[in-house]
Amino acid sequence: MKPASALRKGKYKLIEWHEDFLNEKPAWELYDLESDPGEKKDLSEELPEILDELRKELYHWRNEVVAQMPRLLYEINQNLN
């Protein structure tokens, strides 16, 4: 599995794919687990308000717990020099 963060609130599940974000691809997926328990239909473009709300909550939680995040190998190498 690729590096990711996820948040579930009510019937919604948000996934942030870290590698996709670094490669400038869409990094977010949003699912309604009540109507789509198999996570087949990404609602991130259809429900931007829900996406933004859950993204803010995820960012807040990560800052609150000081979560370790993946870093680019380039950044790691620069810090070693």
N, CA, C and O atoms as a CHARMM CRD file, in Angstrom:
* protein
*
  324
    1    1 MET  N      0.83900  -1.17500   0.00000 PROA 1      0.00000
    2    1 MET  CA     0.00000   0.00000   0.00000 PROA 1      0.00000
    3    1 MET  C      0.89000   1.24700   0.00000 PROA 1      0.00000
    4    1 MET  O      1.91900   1.28900   0.67400 PROA 1      0.00000
    5    2 LYS  N      0.48500   2.23500  -0.74900 PROA 2      0.00000
    6    2 LYS  CA     1.21400   3.49900  -0.82200 PROA 2      0.00000
    7    2 LYS  C      1.01000   4.30000   0.46500 PROA 2      0.00000
    8    2 LYS  O      0.03100   4.09200   1.18100 PROA 2      0.00000
    9    3 PRO  N      1.95200   5.22800   0.75800 PROA 3      0.00000
   10    3 PRO  CA     1.77000   6.08500   1.94200 PROA 3      0.00000
   11    3 PRO  C      0.51900   6.93900   1.80700 PROA 3      0.00000
   12    3 PRO  O      0.28100   7.56000   0.77100 PROA 3      0.00000
   13    4 ALA  N     -0.27000   6.96000   2.86800 PROA 4      0.00000
   14    4 ALA  CA    -1.53800   7.69500   2.82800 PROA 4      0.00000
   15    4 ALA  C     -1.94500   8.08900   4.23700 PROA 4      0.00000
   16    4 ALA  O     -1.47900   7.52500   5.22600 PROA 4      0.00000
   17    5 SER  N     -2.82100   9.06600   4.29400 PROA 5      0.00000
   18    5 SER  CA    -3.52200   9.42400   5.52900 PROA 5      0.00000
   19    5 SER  C     -5.00100   9.25500   5.24300 PROA 5      0.00000
   20    5 SER  O     -5.44200   9.42000   4.10500 PROA 5      0.00000
   21    6 ALA  N     -5.77100   8.92400   6.27700 PROA 6      0.00000
   22    6 ALA  CA    -7.20300   8.75300   6.08300 PROA 6      0.00000
   23    6 ALA  C     -7.95700   9.27700   7.29500 PROA 6      0.00000
   24    6 ALA  O     -7.45400   9.28600   8.41900 PROA 6      0.00000
   25    7 LEU  N     -9.17200   9.70900   7.02800 PROA 7      0.00000
   26    7 LEU  CA   -10.05800  10.20100   8.08000 PROA 7      0.00000
   27    7 LEU  C    -11.45700   9.70700   7.76000 PROA 7      0.00000
   28    7 LEU  O    -11.91400   9.79100   6.62000 PROA 7      0.00000
   29    8 ARG  N    -12.12600   9.19400   8.77100 PROA 8      0.00000
   30    8 ARG  CA   -13.50900   8.78400   8.60200 PROA 8      0.00000
   31    8 ARG  C    -14.36500   9.62400   9.53900 PROA 8      0.00000
   32    8 ARG  O    -14.07700   9.74500  10.72900 PROA 8      0.00000
   33    9 LYS  N    -15.42400  10.20200   8.97600 PROA 9      0.00000
   34    9 LYS  CA   -16.36100  10.99100   9.76400 PROA 9      0.00000
   35    9 LYS  C    -17.76300  10.69700   9.26400 PROA 9      0.00000
   36    9 LYS  O    -18.09000  10.95600   8.10600 PROA 9      0.00000
   37   10 GLY  N    -18.58200  10.15800  10.14600 PROA 10     0.00000
   38   10 GLY  CA   -19.93000   9.78500   9.73200 PROA 10     0.00000
   39   10 GLY  C    -19.86900   8.77000   8.61300 PROA 10     0.00000
   40   10 GLY  O    -19.19700   7.74500   8.72400 PROA 10     0.00000
   41   11 LYS  N    -20.56900   9.06000   7.54300 PROA 11     0.00000
   42   11 LYS  CA   -20.60400   8.12000   6.42600 PROA 11     0.00000
   43   11 LYS  C    -19.47400   8.33600   5.42400 PROA 11     0.00000
   44   11 LYS  O    -19.34500   7.57200   4.46800 PROA 11     0.00000
   45   12 TYR  N    -18.65100   9.37300   5.63100 PROA 12     0.00000
   46   12 TYR  CA   -17.60500   9.71000   4.66500 PROA 12     0.00000
   47   12 TYR  C    -16.22500   9.23400   5.09800 PROA 12     0.00000
   48   12 TYR  O    -15.89900   9.19300   6.28500 PROA 12     0.00000
   49   13 LYS  N    -15.43300   8.87900   4.10900 PROA 13     0.00000
   50   13 LYS  CA   -14.04000   8.52300   4.31800 PROA 13     0.00000
   51   13 LYS  C    -13.20000   9.32600   3.33400 PROA 13     0.00000
   52   13 LYS  O    -13.46000   9.33300   2.13100 PROA 13     0.00000
   53   14 LEU  N    -12.18700  10.00300   3.86900 PROA 14     0.00000
   54   14 LEU  CA   -11.25800  10.78400   3.06900 PROA 14     0.00000
   55   14 LEU  C     -9.90800  10.07600   3.06800 PROA 14     0.00000
   56   14 LEU  O     -9.43800   9.62500   4.11300 PROA 14     0.00000
   57   15 ILE  N     -9.28700   9.98000   1.89800 PROA 15     0.00000
   58   15 ILE  CA    -7.94500   9.41700   1.77800 PROA 15     0.00000
   59   15 ILE  C     -7.06500  10.44800   1.08500 PROA 15     0.00000
   60   15 ILE  O     -7.43700  11.00400   0.05200 PROA 15     0.00000
   61   16 GLU  N     -5.89400  10.69600   1.66600 PROA 16     0.00000
   62   16 GLU  CA    -4.88900  11.54400   1.02900 PROA 16     0.00000
   63   16 GLU  C     -3.71700  10.64200   0.65300 PROA 16     0.00000
   64   16 GLU  O     -3.09600  10.03000   1.52200 PROA 16     0.00000
   65   17 TRP  N     -3.41700  10.56300  -0.63500 PROA 17     0.00000
   66   17 TRP  CA    -2.30000   9.75400  -1.13700 PROA 17     0.00000
   67   17 TRP  C     -1.07500  10.64300  -1.22600 PROA 17     0.00000
   68   17 TRP  O     -1.03900  11.56000  -2.04700 PROA 17     0.00000
   69   18 HSD  N     -0.07400  10.39400  -0.40300 PROA 18     0.00000
   70   18 HSD  CA     1.08400  11.27100  -0.32300 PROA 18     0.00000
   71   18 HSD  C      1.96400  11.21600  -1.56800 PROA 18     0.00000
   72   18 HSD  O      2.44100  12.25700  -2.01900 PROA 18     0.00000
   73   19 GLU  N      2.19300  10.04300  -2.13300 PROA 19     0.00000
   74   19 GLU  CA     3.03500   9.94800  -3.32900 PROA 19     0.00000
   75   19 GLU  C      2.38100  10.63700  -4.51800 PROA 19     0.00000
   76   19 GLU  O      3.06900  11.28000  -5.31000 PROA 19     0.00000
   77   20 ASP  N      1.08600  10.51600  -4.65400 PROA 20     0.00000
   78   20 ASP  CA     0.38300  11.15800  -5.76000 PROA 20     0.00000
   79   20 ASP  C      0.50600  12.67000  -5.65400 PROA 20     0.00000
   80   20 ASP  O      0.69800  13.35900  -6.65600 PROA 20     0.00000
   81   21 PHE  N      0.39500  13.17700  -4.43700 PROA 21     0.00000
   82   21 PHE  CA     0.51200  14.61200  -4.23000 PROA 21     0.00000
   83   21 PHE  C      1.90500  15.09900  -4.64200 PROA 21     0.00000
   84   21 PHE  O      2.03500  16.14300  -5.28200 PROA 21     0.00000
   85   22 LEU  N      2.92100  14.35800  -4.28300 PROA 22     0.00000
   86   22 LEU  CA     4.29000  14.73600  -4.63800 PROA 22     0.00000
   87   22 LEU  C      4.51500  14.68200  -6.14000 PROA 22     0.00000
   88   22 LEU  O      5.36000  15.40700  -6.66600 PROA 22     0.00000
   89   23 ASN  N      3.77200  13.83700  -6.83300 PROA 23     0.00000
   90   23 ASN  CA     3.88600  13.71900  -8.28700 PROA 23     0.00000
   91   23 ASN  C      2.88600  14.59500  -9.01900 PROA 23     0.00000
   92   23 ASN  O      2.68800  14.44000 -10.22400 PROA 23     0.00000
   93   24 GLU  N      2.25200  15.51900  -8.29700 PROA 24     0.00000
   94   24 GLU  CA     1.30000  16.47100  -8.85000 PROA 24     0.00000
   95   24 GLU  C      0.09600  15.80200  -9.51100 PROA 24     0.00000
   96   24 GLU  O     -0.42600  16.29300 -10.51200 PROA 24     0.00000
   97   25 LYS  N     -0.33400  14.68800  -8.94600 PROA 25     0.00000
   98   25 LYS  CA    -1.55000  14.01200  -9.38000 PROA 25     0.00000
   99   25 LYS  C     -2.62800  14.30900  -8.33800 PROA 25     0.00000
  100   25 LYS  O     -2.31100  14.77100  -7.24200 PROA 25     0.00000
  101   26 PRO  N     -3.88100  14.05500  -8.66100 PROA 26     0.00000
  102   26 PRO  CA    -4.92200  14.22400  -7.63800 PROA 26     0.00000
  103   26 PRO  C     -4.58300  13.37300  -6.41500 PROA 26     0.00000
  104   26 PRO  O     -4.35600  12.16800  -6.52400 PROA 26     0.00000
  105   27 ALA  N     -4.55200  14.01000  -5.27500 PROA 27     0.00000
  106   27 ALA  CA    -4.09100  13.33400  -4.06900 PROA 27     0.00000
  107   27 ALA  C     -5.22500  12.92600  -3.14300 PROA 27     0.00000
  108   27 ALA  O     -4.98500  12.28300  -2.12100 PROA 27     0.00000
  109   28 TRP  N     -6.44600  13.28600  -3.48300 PROA 28     0.00000
  110   28 TRP  CA    -7.56800  13.08300  -2.57300 PROA 28     0.00000
  111   28 TRP  C     -8.61600  12.15500  -3.15300 PROA 28     0.00000
  112   28 TRP  O     -8.91500  12.19300  -4.34600 PROA 28     0.00000
  113   29 GLU  N     -9.17100  11.31800  -2.28300 PROA 29     0.00000
  114   29 GLU  CA   -10.33300  10.50600  -2.64600 PROA 29     0.00000
  115   29 GLU  C    -11.33200  10.63700  -1.50300 PROA 29     0.00000
  116   29 GLU  O    -10.95500  10.68600  -0.33300 PROA 29     0.00000
  117   30 LEU  N    -12.59800  10.69200  -1.85700 PROA 30     0.00000
  118   30 LEU  CA   -13.67800  10.82300  -0.87700 PROA 30     0.00000
  119   30 LEU  C    -14.74800   9.79700  -1.21200 PROA 30     0.00000
  120   30 LEU  O    -15.18700   9.69100  -2.35700 PROA 30     0.00000
  121   31 TYR  N    -15.16100   9.04700  -0.20600 PROA 31     0.00000
  122   31 TYR  CA   -16.16400   7.99900  -0.41400 PROA 31     0.00000
  123   31 TYR  C    -17.29800   8.12800   0.59200 PROA 31     0.00000
  124   31 TYR  O    -17.09300   8.53100   1.73700 PROA 31     0.00000
  125   32 ASP  N    -18.49500   7.77800   0.14200 PROA 32     0.00000
  126   32 ASP  CA   -19.66600   7.64800   0.99700 PROA 32     0.00000
  127   32 ASP  C    -19.77600   6.16100   1.32500 PROA 32     0.00000
  128   32 ASP  O    -20.22000   5.36800   0.49400 PROA 32     0.00000
  129   33 LEU  N    -19.37500   5.78900   2.52400 PROA 33     0.00000
  130   33 LEU  CA   -19.31200   4.37600   2.88500 PROA 33     0.00000
  131   33 LEU  C    -20.68000   3.73200   3.07600 PROA 33     0.00000
  132   33 LEU  O    -20.79700   2.50700   3.03600 PROA 33     0.00000
  133   34 GLU  N    -21.71400   4.54200   3.28300 PROA 34     0.00000
  134   34 GLU  CA   -23.05900   3.96800   3.39800 PROA 34     0.00000
  135   34 GLU  C    -23.54000   3.45500   2.04700 PROA 34     0.00000
  136   34 GLU  O    -24.06600   2.34600   1.95400 PROA 34     0.00000
  137   35 SER  N    -23.36200   4.25500   1.00400 PROA 35     0.00000
  138   35 SER  CA   -23.85800   3.85200  -0.31400 PROA 35     0.00000
  139   35 SER  C    -22.79400   3.15000  -1.15000 PROA 35     0.00000
  140   35 SER  O    -23.11700   2.54000  -2.16900 PROA 35     0.00000
  141   36 ASP  N    -21.51900   3.22600  -0.73300 PROA 36     0.00000
  142   36 ASP  CA   -20.41400   2.65600  -1.51100 PROA 36     0.00000
  143   36 ASP  C    -19.37100   2.04700  -0.57000 PROA 36     0.00000
  144   36 ASP  O    -18.25100   2.55200  -0.48000 PROA 36     0.00000
  145   37 PRO  N    -19.73200   0.96100   0.13700 PROA 37     0.00000
  146   37 PRO  CA   -18.79300   0.38600   1.10200 PROA 37     0.00000
  147   37 PRO  C    -17.52600  -0.17800   0.45600 PROA 37     0.00000
  148   37 PRO  O    -16.51900  -0.36100   1.14000 PROA 37     0.00000
  149   38 GLY  N    -17.56000  -0.45300  -0.82800 PROA 38     0.00000
  150   38 GLY  CA   -16.39500  -0.97800  -1.53700 PROA 38     0.00000
  151   38 GLY  C    -15.46800   0.10600  -2.06200 PROA 38     0.00000
  152   38 GLY  O    -14.46200  -0.19200  -2.70600 PROA 38     0.00000
  153   39 GLU  N    -15.80300   1.36000  -1.79100 PROA 39     0.00000
  154   39 GLU  CA   -14.99200   2.51300  -2.20100 PROA 39     0.00000
  155   39 GLU  C    -14.67000   2.48500  -3.70800 PROA 39     0.00000
  156   39 GLU  O    -13.50900   2.52400  -4.11400 PROA 39     0.00000
  157   40 LYS  N    -15.72000   2.41700  -4.50400 PROA 40     0.00000
  158   40 LYS  CA   -15.56400   2.36600  -5.96700 PROA 40     0.00000
  159   40 LYS  C    -15.74000   3.73200  -6.62900 PROA 40     0.00000
  160   40 LYS  O    -15.14200   3.99000  -7.67300 PROA 40     0.00000
  161   41 LYS  N    -16.56300   4.62400  -6.02800 PROA 41     0.00000
  162   41 LYS  CA   -16.88000   5.91300  -6.65300 PROA 41     0.00000
  163   41 LYS  C    -16.29300   7.05400  -5.82600 PROA 41     0.00000
  164   41 LYS  O    -16.77200   7.35300  -4.73200 PROA 41     0.00000
  165   42 ASP  N    -15.25700   7.68100  -6.35900 PROA 42     0.00000
  166   42 ASP  CA   -14.61400   8.81900  -5.71800 PROA 42     0.00000
  167   42 ASP  C    -15.51600  10.04600  -5.87200 PROA 42     0.00000
  168   42 ASP  O    -15.85700  10.43400  -6.99000 PROA 42     0.00000
  169   43 LEU  N    -15.90000  10.65300  -4.75000 PROA 43     0.00000
  170   43 LEU  CA   -16.80000  11.80300  -4.74800 PROA 43     0.00000
  171   43 LEU  C    -16.07200  13.13100  -4.54300 PROA 43     0.00000
  172   43 LEU  O    -16.72000  14.15500  -4.32700 PROA 43     0.00000
  173   44 SER  N    -14.75600  13.13700  -4.60400 PROA 44     0.00000
  174   44 SER  CA   -13.99500  14.34200  -4.27000 PROA 44     0.00000
  175   44 SER  C    -14.33300  15.52800  -5.17100 PROA 44     0.00000
  176   44 SER  O    -14.32700  16.66600  -4.70300 PROA 44     0.00000
  177   45 GLU  N    -14.62300  15.29400  -6.43300 PROA 45     0.00000
  178   45 GLU  CA   -14.98400  16.40300  -7.33100 PROA 45     0.00000
  179   45 GLU  C    -16.45200  16.78000  -7.21600 PROA 45     0.00000
  180   45 GLU  O    -16.82400  17.92200  -7.48400 PROA 45     0.00000
  181   46 GLU  N    -17.28600  15.83000  -6.82200 PROA 46     0.00000
  182   46 GLU  CA   -18.72300  16.09100  -6.71000 PROA 46     0.00000
  183   46 GLU  C    -19.09900  16.77600  -5.39300 PROA 46     0.00000
  184   46 GLU  O    -20.10500  17.48100  -5.32700 PROA 46     0.00000
  185   47 LEU  N    -18.29700  16.57000  -4.35100 PROA 47     0.00000
  186   47 LEU  CA   -18.60900  17.11500  -3.03000 PROA 47     0.00000
  187   47 LEU  C    -17.42300  17.91900  -2.48700 PROA 47     0.00000
  188   47 LEU  O    -16.83000  17.53900  -1.47700 PROA 47     0.00000
  189   48 PRO  N    -17.07500  19.02900  -3.15000 PROA 48     0.00000
  190   48 PRO  CA   -15.89100  19.79400  -2.71400 PROA 48     0.00000
  191   48 PRO  C    -16.02400  20.37400  -1.30700 PROA 48     0.00000
  192   48 PRO  O    -15.01800  20.54800  -0.62000 PROA 48     0.00000
  193   49 GLU  N    -17.23900  20.67500  -0.86800 PROA 49     0.00000
  194   49 GLU  CA   -17.40800  21.22700   0.47500 PROA 49     0.00000
  195   49 GLU  C    -17.07200  20.18500   1.54300 PROA 49     0.00000
  196   49 GLU  O    -16.41100  20.49400   2.53400 PROA 49     0.00000
  197   50 ILE  N    -17.52700  18.96100   1.33400 PROA 50     0.00000
  198   50 ILE  CA   -17.22700  17.87000   2.26500 PROA 50     0.00000
  199   50 ILE  C    -15.73100  17.58000   2.22900 PROA 50     0.00000
  200   50 ILE  O    -15.11100  17.38300   3.27500 PROA 50     0.00000
  201   51 LEU  N    -15.15100  17.55300   1.03800 PROA 51     0.00000
  202   51 LEU  CA   -13.71900  17.32100   0.88900 PROA 51     0.00000
  203   51 LEU  C    -12.91900  18.35400   1.68100 PROA 51     0.00000
  204   51 LEU  O    -12.01000  17.98900   2.42700 PROA 51     0.00000
  205   52 ASP  N    -13.24500  19.63000   1.52900 PROA 52     0.00000
  206   52 ASP  CA   -12.52200  20.68600   2.23200 PROA 52     0.00000
  207   52 ASP  C    -12.67000  20.57000   3.74700 PROA 52     0.00000
  208   52 ASP  O    -11.70100  20.74600   4.48500 PROA 52     0.00000
  209   53 GLU  N    -13.87900  20.27400   4.20300 PROA 53     0.00000
  210   53 GLU  CA   -14.12000  20.12800   5.64500 PROA 53     0.00000
  211   53 GLU  C    -13.27100  19.00200   6.23100 PROA 53     0.00000
  212   53 GLU  O    -12.63200  19.17600   7.26900 PROA 53     0.00000
  213   54 LEU  N    -13.26800  17.84600   5.56200 PROA 54     0.00000
  214   54 LEU  CA   -12.51700  16.70300   6.07600 PROA 54     0.00000
  215   54 LEU  C    -11.01200  16.91600   5.94900 PROA 54     0.00000
  216   54 LEU  O    -10.25500  16.46500   6.80800 PROA 54     0.00000
  217   55 ARG  N    -10.56700  17.59100   4.89700 PROA 55     0.00000
  218   55 ARG  CA    -9.13500  17.90500   4.75400 PROA 55     0.00000
  219   55 ARG  C     -8.66800  18.77400   5.91000 PROA 55     0.00000
  220   55 ARG  O     -7.60400  18.53500   6.48000 PROA 55     0.00000
  221   56 LYS  N     -9.46100  19.78400   6.26000 PROA 56     0.00000
  222   56 LYS  CA    -9.10500  20.65900   7.37600 PROA 56     0.00000
  223   56 LYS  C     -9.03100  19.86700   8.68200 PROA 56     0.00000
  224   56 LYS  O     -8.11900  20.07600   9.48400 PROA 56     0.00000
  225   57 GLU  N     -9.97100  18.97500   8.89500 PROA 57     0.00000
  226   57 GLU  CA    -9.95600  18.15800  10.10600 PROA 57     0.00000
  227   57 GLU  C     -8.73700  17.25000  10.14700 PROA 57     0.00000
  228   57 GLU  O     -8.11700  17.07800  11.19600 PROA 57     0.00000
  229   58 LEU  N     -8.39600  16.66900   9.00100 PROA 58     0.00000
  230   58 LEU  CA    -7.22400  15.78700   8.92600 PROA 58     0.00000
  231   58 LEU  C     -5.95200  16.57600   9.21700 PROA 58     0.00000
  232   58 LEU  O     -5.11200  16.12400   9.99500 PROA 58     0.00000
  233   59 TYR  N     -5.79700  17.74500   8.60500 PROA 59     0.00000
  234   59 TYR  CA    -4.62500  18.58700   8.84600 PROA 59     0.00000
  235   59 TYR  C     -4.53900  18.98900  10.31900 PROA 59     0.00000
  236   59 TYR  O     -3.46500  18.95500  10.91900 PROA 59     0.00000
  237   60 HSD  N     -5.67700  19.36900  10.89000 PROA 60     0.00000
  238   60 HSD  CA    -5.69900  19.76500  12.30000 PROA 60     0.00000
  239   60 HSD  C     -5.25700  18.60600  13.18800 PROA 60     0.00000
  240   60 HSD  O     -4.44300  18.79200  14.09200 PROA 60     0.00000
  241   61 TRP  N     -5.78300  17.42500  12.93700 PROA 61     0.00000
  242   61 TRP  CA    -5.43000  16.25900  13.74500 PROA 61     0.00000
  243   61 TRP  C     -3.94500  15.93200  13.61000 PROA 61     0.00000
  244   61 TRP  O     -3.27900  15.65100  14.60600 PROA 61     0.00000
  245   62 ARG  N     -3.41800  15.96800  12.37500 PROA 62     0.00000
  246   62 ARG  CA    -1.99400  15.66700  12.17400 PROA 62     0.00000
  247   62 ARG  C     -1.11000  16.65700  12.92400 PROA 62     0.00000
  248   62 ARG  O     -0.10300  16.26300  13.51100 PROA 62     0.00000
  249   63 ASN  N     -1.47400  17.93600  12.91000 PROA 63     0.00000
  250   63 ASN  CA    -0.70200  18.93400  13.64700 PROA 63     0.00000
  251   63 ASN  C     -0.81400  18.71900  15.15400 PROA 63     0.00000
  252   63 ASN  O      0.16100  18.87900  15.88800 PROA 63     0.00000
  253   64 GLU  N     -1.99200  18.36200  15.59700 PROA 64     0.00000
  254   64 GLU  CA    -2.23900  18.16100  17.02900 PROA 64     0.00000
  255   64 GLU  C     -1.40100  17.01400  17.59300 PROA 64     0.00000
  256   64 GLU  O     -0.88100  17.11200  18.70500 PROA 64     0.00000
  257   65 VAL  N     -1.27200  15.93400  16.83200 PROA 65     0.00000
  258   65 VAL  CA    -0.53800  14.75600  17.31000 PROA 65     0.00000
  259   65 VAL  C      0.90700  14.73300  16.82200 PROA 65     0.00000
  260   65 VAL  O      1.65100  13.79700  17.11400 PROA 65     0.00000
  261   66 VAL  N      1.29600  15.75500  16.08500 PROA 66     0.00000
  262   66 VAL  CA     2.63700  15.86500  15.51100 PROA 66     0.00000
  263   66 VAL  C      2.95900  14.59400  14.71200 PROA 66     0.00000
  264   66 VAL  O      3.97600  13.93800  14.93500 PROA 66     0.00000
  265   67 ALA  N      2.08000  14.28000  13.79800 PROA 67     0.00000
  266   67 ALA  CA     2.23500  13.07600  12.98400 PROA 67     0.00000
  267   67 ALA  C      3.45000  13.19400  12.07100 PROA 67     0.00000
  268   67 ALA  O      3.69900  14.24600  11.48200 PROA 67     0.00000
  269   68 GLN  N      4.19700  12.10700  11.96200 PROA 68     0.00000
  270   68 GLN  CA     5.31700  12.07400  11.03000 PROA 68     0.00000
  271   68 GLN  C      4.77200  11.88300   9.62400 PROA 68     0.00000
  272   68 GLN  O      3.89500  11.05300   9.38500 PROA 68     0.00000
  273   69 MET  N      5.31500  12.67600   8.69000 PROA 69     0.00000
  274   69 MET  CA     4.84100  12.63100   7.31700 PROA 69     0.00000
  275   69 MET  C      5.96200  12.15500   6.40500 PROA 69     0.00000
  276   69 MET  O      7.13700  12.37100   6.70400 PROA 69     0.00000
  277   70 PRO  N      5.61200  11.50900   5.29700 PROA 70     0.00000
  278   70 PRO  CA     6.63800  11.08300   4.34400 PROA 70     0.00000
  279   70 PRO  C      7.36600  12.29800   3.77100 PROA 70     0.00000
  280   70 PRO  O      6.78000  13.36700   3.59900 PROA 70     0.00000
  281   71 ARG  N      8.62800  12.11800   3.48600 PROA 71     0.00000
  282   71 ARG  CA     9.43000  13.18800   2.90000 PROA 71     0.00000
  283   71 ARG  C     10.07400  12.68900   1.62300 PROA 71     0.00000
  284   71 ARG  O     10.29600  11.49100   1.44800 PROA 71     0.00000
  285   72 LEU  N     10.36900  13.61400   0.74000 PROA 72     0.00000
  286   72 LEU  CA    11.05900  13.26200  -0.49000 PROA 72     0.00000
  287   72 LEU  C     12.47700  12.81300  -0.17100 PROA 72     0.00000
  288   72 LEU  O     13.11900  13.36600   0.72200 PROA 72     0.00000
  289   73 LEU  N     12.96300  11.82500  -0.88700 PROA 73     0.00000
  290   73 LEU  CA    14.32100  11.35300  -0.69600 PROA 73     0.00000
  291   73 LEU  C     15.31300  12.49700  -0.89500 PROA 73     0.00000
  292   73 LEU  O     16.33100  12.56300  -0.20700 PROA 73     0.00000
  293   74 TYR  N     15.02100  13.38500  -1.82200 PROA 74     0.00000
  294   74 TYR  CA    15.87900  14.54200  -2.06500 PROA 74     0.00000
  295   74 TYR  C     16.01700  15.38600  -0.79600 PROA 74     0.00000
  296   74 TYR  O     17.12500  15.79700  -0.45000 PROA 74     0.00000
  297   75 GLU  N     14.91900  15.64700  -0.10600 PROA 75     0.00000
  298   75 GLU  CA    14.95600  16.43800   1.12500 PROA 75     0.00000
  299   75 GLU  C     15.78300  15.74700   2.19800 PROA 75     0.00000
  300   75 GLU  O     16.55100  16.39500   2.90900 PROA 75     0.00000
  301   76 ILE  N     15.62900  14.45300   2.31600 PROA 76     0.00000
  302   76 ILE  CA    16.37300  13.68800   3.32000 PROA 76     0.00000
  303   76 ILE  C     17.86900  13.77400   3.02600 PROA 76     0.00000
  304   76 ILE  O     18.66400  14.01700   3.93400 PROA 76     0.00000
  305   77 ASN  N     18.26100  13.57600   1.75700 PROA 77     0.00000
  306   77 ASN  CA    19.66500  13.64700   1.37200 PROA 77     0.00000
  307   77 ASN  C     20.24000  15.03400   1.62500 PROA 77     0.00000
  308   77 ASN  O     21.38900  15.14700   2.05000 PROA 77     0.00000
  309   78 GLN  N     19.47400  16.09200   1.37400 PROA 78     0.00000
  310   78 GLN  CA    19.95000  17.45700   1.60500 PROA 78     0.00000
  311   78 GLN  C     20.22100  17.69000   3.08700 PROA 78     0.00000
  312   78 GLN  O     21.17800  18.37900   3.44100 PROA 78     0.00000
  313   79 ASN  N     19.40100  17.13000   3.94200 PROA 79     0.00000
  314   79 ASN  CA    19.58500  17.30200   5.37800 PROA 79     0.00000
  315   79 ASN  C     20.79300  16.53300   5.91100 PROA 79     0.00000
  316   79 ASN  O     21.33300  16.87700   6.96200 PROA 79     0.00000
  317   80 LEU  N     21.21500  15.50300   5.19800 PROA 80     0.00000
  318   80 LEU  CA    22.37600  14.71400   5.62800 PROA 80     0.00000
  319   80 LEU  C     23.69600  15.39300   5.25100 PROA 80     0.00000
  320   80 LEU  O     24.73000  15.10700   5.85400 PROA 80     0.00000
  321   81 ASN  N     23.66900  16.27000   4.28000 PROA 81     0.00000
  322   81 ASN  CA    24.90100  16.94900   3.81900 PROA 81     0.00000
  323   81 ASN  C     25.24500  18.13000   4.66300 PROA 81     0.00000
  324   81 ASN  O     26.24400  18.80200   4.40700 PROA 81     0.00000
